[in-house]
Amino acid sequence: MKQFRYIVFLLLVGLVGQGCSSRAIHEAEAVVAQADSLWQAGKMYGMDEGDSLTLAQAYETLGNIPLPFREGLGLGSPYAHSCYHYGKLLRAKDHPAEAMQAFINATHSRTRDYHILGRVYSNMGSICHLAGDFPLSYDMYERSANCFLADNDSLSYYFLLNDMAFELAVQKDTSYICVLLDSIQTYNHSDVILKSQETKALMYLQSQHYQSAISLIDSMQAEGYCDLMGYLLKAQAYEHINQFDSAVSNASFILSHTTDSRYLISACYILSHDDKSISSDSILTLTSIRADAQKEWGVRNGEYANAVQLLEKDLDRKPDWRWLYAVIATVLIIGAAIVVYVYRKHKKHDLLAQKISDLTLKSNAVQANHEKLVNRYESQHQRREEETLHRCDLLRNCPQIAVELKWNDFDSVSNIIDSHFYLLATKLRQKAVLNETEIRLCILVLIGLNRSQIANTMPYALNSIGKLKDQTAKKLGTSGKNLRDFLIKMVVEE
């Protein structure tokens, strides 16, 4: 089968004037497969094992195949993997702009490998964060989370929800952070919970709840958390409440455990301004270290900014239809060949016409039977939809809907909804993507309550209902605007 693929590819290459051999493609696929194996083992191709030039060649070879032919040969996913591995290698070697271009190319590969796309968008979000473009970083992390959700990778999905919350915290946008953090708390995984607590500590610091930030980090560190971010947040919080000795202690720990310019800039500032016991020479040393760190970070930040410009340009770009023109040209050539073939087989026209006639009769019979089944299905479908809407009207107009639904007992609510709406609660639970709060929201949306009524019934903050609804709809693969129609469809379908 693979040999046939290469033969077809070479024929297509001859039509469009490309010069890539099947041997080069085979070697590129082998390199990507080896890079995947090293990745699964926690290593990086081009750093731990393998040659970076070989990986670059594989990336270029697969990238030179025109998109429609790459799709037809089933090379979309290997190309996306080559983009990811090469992009990671370029990031490790401090070439963020080139890495971003490789990741961008992966997003255009048309692969349905959502796991690798999730990794790609996560790296793009990280680069945007380092460039200081936090809104764009949030957008990339959201795309990554959606890919992991499509891949049913719950662990990665909730880590990316936390990354999204972290970006909001950096921007001091607390309107949606609590919704994200509450959702993360439903996933019982210690590492995910710990990272979400780190985000919550940053939120406390940004909202000037300094003592809360310190207390939270203390409790995390008591459980083994030792990330430098925690020490930095504590140092900054202590400085804001004028506990300078504690601020200096945490800043000193950072200075002795990292050479990362992002941490050194803040640590040196705190030590040089808050430590009253150090000498003038020590202050000059700290000032010099901080100046060097600022210079280094300024250079790196400029490189990250260039990478972000590439992404922004790609997001604003117009579609390139050259691949479509190549497909049309190929189709026209094949069509012309078919016309010639039909012309030469003209003598067999009568037999072919008879076969077509027989097939038409059979097709008509099948079509008639199909229409009969469709009419029967639509009749039953309409009846169930009318019953559903009628029951929704009755419940919506009920003065004590919470009592009617036994709202305080989730199992009772589920049983009542199942009995009235063709096992809707069971169908929602079986999707295994919603928590209890989101299922309750789906029930109230189905009944047709407005936001105020939903907030009073759940109960839930009125200004959070919209975002909770959008989040729930996204998990179900729809939008907040279309959520009720989606739920009605779930009810009426078998």
N, C-alpha and C positions, 0 to 999 in steps of 0.2 A: 504493500500500500504506500509506504514512504517513497519507494522508488518511482511509483506512478506519480506521486506528488511532484517529485523533482523533474520528471519528464514534462509534465504539464507546465511547471514553472518555466522551464527552459524555452518551451514554445511561446509562452507569453512574453518572456524576456526578449525573444527574437522580434516580436511584434512592436515592442515599445523601445527597443534599442538599448536595453540595459545589459550590463556585462558581469553579473554576479553568478558564480558557478555553484552547482549543487554541493560540491565538496566544501566550499567555504561556508555554506549555510550549515552543513552537517557539523563542521568544526565549531561554528559559533554556538549551535545548540548544545554541544558537548561542554563548552566552557560555561554556559549558563547553568547547565545541570550541576556541574562541579561547584559553581558559586552557591547554588541553592543548598547543596549538601553541607558546605562549610558554614553557611548561614544557620542551618538547623543545628549545627554543632557549636554555635556561639562564636564562630570565627568569621573573618572577612577576607574575601578573595582579593589578592593584590597587596595585603598587609601581612596576614598570618601565613598564608600559602598562596601559590599562584603568582602569575606575573601581571602587573597592572596594564602593561601594553597589550597583552593577550585579551584581557577583558575589554579594553578600549576598542580593539579590533572587532571583537564579537558584537559589541554595541553598534559600531559603525556598519558592519556587514548587514545586520538585521534591519538597521535603520534605513539603509539604501534601497531596500525592497519597497516598491510602491505599495501604498496602503491597501488597495483592493486585492492585489496579488498576495500580500502578506496575510490578509484575512483568509483568502481562499486556500492558502497552504497551511492554515492553522498555526501561524507563527506569531499571532498577536500577543499571546501570553508570554512566550519566551522573550519577545522583544521588550515587553513591560518589565519582566524580571531583569533583563540586562540593563535597562534604564535605572532600575532601583539599585542594583549592585554597584553600577558605575557611579551613580549619584552619591551613594553612601561613601564610596572610596574617595571621591572628590571632596566631600565634606571633611573626611578624616584628614585629608592633606591640605585643608584650609583653602579650598577653591569654591566658595559658596555660590558664585554666579554660575560657574560651569555645572555645579551640582544641581542648581535650580533648573537649568535648561534640560538636564537629563530627566529630572522628575516631571517637568512639563511634558516632555516627549512621551513619558509613560502614560500620562492622562489622555493622550491622543491615540493611544495604541488600540483602542476599542476592545480591550480585553474585558472578559467577564470574571476575571480573577479578583474578587472584591478584597481578598486579604492583602494582596500586593498593592492594590490601589489604596487601601487604608494606610499601609505603611508609607506609601509615597506622599499622600496628603499630610500625614503626620510630620514627615520631614520638612515639607514645605511650610507647615505651620510653625515649626521650630525655627526655621530660618527667618520667617517674618517676625517672630517674637524677638529674636536677637537683633533684628534691624529696628525694633521699636514700633513696628506697625501692628499694634495689638488688635484692631478690628479685623484686619486681613488675616492675622494669625487665628483669630476666633473662627473666621469663615472656613479656613483650611482644616482646622480641627473638627469643625462640624461635618464637613464632607468626609473626613476620615472616619468619624463615628458612624455616619450613615453607611459607609462601606463595610465596617466591621459588623454592624447590625444586619446587613444583607448577607454577610458571611456566617451569621450565627456565632460570632466570636464575642461572647458576653464580657469576658475579662478585658479585652482590648477596648470594647465599646465603653465600659464604665471608666476606664483610665482616660479615654478621650473626653468623656463628659467632664471629668475633673479638669483636664487641660482647658476646656472651654470655660469652666467656672473660674479658673486661675486667670485667664485673660480678662474676664470681666472684673475680677478683683483688682488687677493691675490698673484698669481704667476707672476704678472707683464706681463701677456700675453695679450696684447691689440689687437692682430690681428683679433680676432673674437668677442670681447666684443661689439663693436659698432653695428655689425649685430644683435646680440641678443637684445641689448637695443632698436634698431630701431623696431624690431619685437614686443617687449613689448609695445612700445608707441602706437601701433595700437589697443591695447586692452584698452578700455576706462573704467578703474576702478581705483579709487583714491588710494586705498591701494597698488595696484600693481605698479602704477606709482611712488608712494612715495618710495617704496622699491628699485625700479630701479634707482631713483635719489641718494639714499644712495650708491648703487653700483657705480654709476658714480662718486660720490664724492671720493670714495676709489680709483677709477681709476685715478682721477686727482692727488690725493696724491701720488700714486705709480709712476706716470709719472712726478712728481716734478712740477705740475701746482698748487702750493699751494694756490695762491690767488683764483683761480677758485674753488677749493675745499671749501674754507671758504665762498665764496659768495653763492655757491649752498646750503650749509648747513644753512646759514643764511636765505635764502629764504624759505627753508623747515621748519625751526623752526618758522618762521613768520606765517606759515600756520598750526601750531600746532604740528609739529614733535618734539618729546622729547626723542627719544631713546638715550641711553648712547653712542652708537656707534658714533652718530653725535658729541657729546662733545669730544670724544676721537680723532676723525679725526681732529676736529678743533684745539685741543690742540697740536697735532703733527704738523699740518700745521703751526700754529703760531710759534712753536719752530724752525721750519726750516727757517722761514723768520726773526728770531731774535726778534719777538714781544713777549717777555717773560712774560710781565704782562698778556696779553690775554691768553697765554698758561697756566700760573699758575691759572688763573680764571677758565678755563674749567676743568683743572685737579682737582682743589679743589671741584668743583661741583661733579665730578665723585667719589672722595673719600668720600663725605658726603652722597652719594645715593646708594652705592652698597658695598657688601662684596665679589663680584666675583673676584677671584684671577687674572683672565685674565685682568680685567680692573685695579685692584689695582697695578699690577706690573708696568704698563706704567705710571699711574697717580703719583705714589710715586717717580718714576724716574724723572719725569718732575718737581715736586715740590721740590725735594731735590737738583736738579741741576740748576734750573732756578729762584727760589724764593730767591733773594738776601737779603730779609728782615728778614728771619726766623733765629732763634737762633740755636746754635750748638745742644742743647738738642732736638729741633724739628727735626733737620736733622737726629739725631740718632733714633728718634722715627719713622720717615718715612722709614729710612733704615731697621729698625727692621720689620716694617709692610711689606715692600717689600720682605724681606728675607723669612718671614713666608708664604707670598703669593706664592713665587717661589717654596718653599718646597712643599706646598700643590698642586700647579699646576704640579710639577714634578711627584708627586705620581699619581695624576689623569691621567696625560698624559701617564704614563707607563701602566695604566689600559686600556686606549683607544688604545694604541699601541698593546696590547695583543688582543684586539677585532679586530683590523685591520689584524693582523696575521691570525686570524681565517678566515676572509673573503678572504684573499689572498690564503690561503690554499684551501679553497672551490673553488675559481675560477680556481685553477690549478688542481683540483682533476679529477680523471678518473671516468667515469660513473659506478655506481653500478648496475650490471645487475641481482642481486639476485631476484628482484621482477619479472623480465622477466622469470627467471627459474621457479619461483613459478607459474606463469601463464601457462607456457608450461606444467608443471606437472599436473595442474588442467585440462587443455585441453585434455591431454592424458588420464586422468582418465575418463573424460566425453566421450571422443571418444570411449574408450573401452566399456563403458556402452551402447553407441549407437550401436556398432557392435553386442553386445550380443542381443540387442533388435531387430535389423534387422534379425539376424539369427533365432530368435524365431518366427518372423513374415514371415518366408520364404514362407509359404503356400499362402500368399496373394501377392506373387510376380507378378503373371500374371496380376492381377487387377492394381497393382501399375505400371507395365510396360506400360499398356494401357493408364493410366492417363498421364504418362510421355510422351508417344508418342503424345497424344492430345495437351499437353502443348507445346511440341516441335514445332508442326505445327503452333500453335498460335504465339509462340515466333518468328518463322521464318517470319511469315507475319508481325508482329510488327517490326522486325528488318529491313525487306525490306522497309517498309514505313519510318522507321527512317532514313535509308541510303539515301532515296530519298530526304527527308527534309534536311539532312545534306549537300548533294551535292548542293541543291538549295541555302542553306545558304552560303556555301563556295564560290560559284560562285559570289553571290552578295557581299560577304565580300571582295573577291579579287578585284572586280571591284572598290569598294569604296577605297580600299587601293592604287590601282594604280592611281586613280584620285587624292587622297590626296598627294602622292609623287610627281606627276606631278605639282600640284599647288605649292607645297613647292619649287620645282626647279625653277619655274617661278618667285616666289617672291624672292628667294635667289639670283637670277641673276639680279634682278631689280636694276639699278644703284641708284635709289632714293626710297628705300624701305620705309623710314619714311614717305615720301609724299604719296606713294601708299597706305599705311595703315592708313594715317591721324593720325600719332603717337601721336600728342600732345593732341588729344581728345580721352579719354579712351572709352567713349560710342561709338564713331565712329569706333575705333579699334575693339571693341567687336562685333559691327554689321557686319563689314567686315569679321572678322574671323568666325563668326557664319554662314554667307552666303557662305563662301568658304570651311569651314571645318565642316559641319554638326553640328552646334551649340556648338562647342568646348568651347567658352568663357562662354556660359550659363552653360554648364556642370561643368566647373571649379568653377564658382560662387556658384552653387547649393551645392557643397561640403562644403561650409562655413568654410573652414580652411585656405584659402589663402587671402592675401591682394592684393591691386592693383599691387604693384611692383612685387609680385610673379607671378600673372597672366600674366603680361607683359613678364616676363622671360620665362614662359611656352610657350608663343606664339613664341618667338624668337628661343627657343630650338626646337620646332616643325618644324619651317621653316628650321632649320639646320645651323644657323649662328654659327661661332666659337666664342670663348670667347672675342677676341678683337672686333669683329663686334657687339657682344651683349653689351659690355661695351660702345662702341661709340653710339649705338642706344638708350640705356635706358635713359640717360647716367648713368654709375655706375663705381666705381673704379674697375680696371681690377683685382687687387689682391683679391677682395671680391666676384667676380662672382662665383668662384668655391664653396665657402662656402654657398653663397646664393642659389646656385643650389642644393647642398646637403640638405640644410634646407627645401627647397621647396619640393624636392622629398620625404623626410622623412614624411612630412605632408600628402602627397598623398599615402603613403604606399609603396614607391619604393626607389630606390637608384639613386644618380646623374648619374651614368653610364647608367642606364636603363630608364632614364626619358623620352627621346625622343620616345623610343619604347612604353612606357606606354601611352604617349600622342597620338601617332598614333593609338593605340588600342582604346583609348577613342573616337577618331574621327570616326573610321570605324564601331564601334559597335553601335547598336540601343540604 
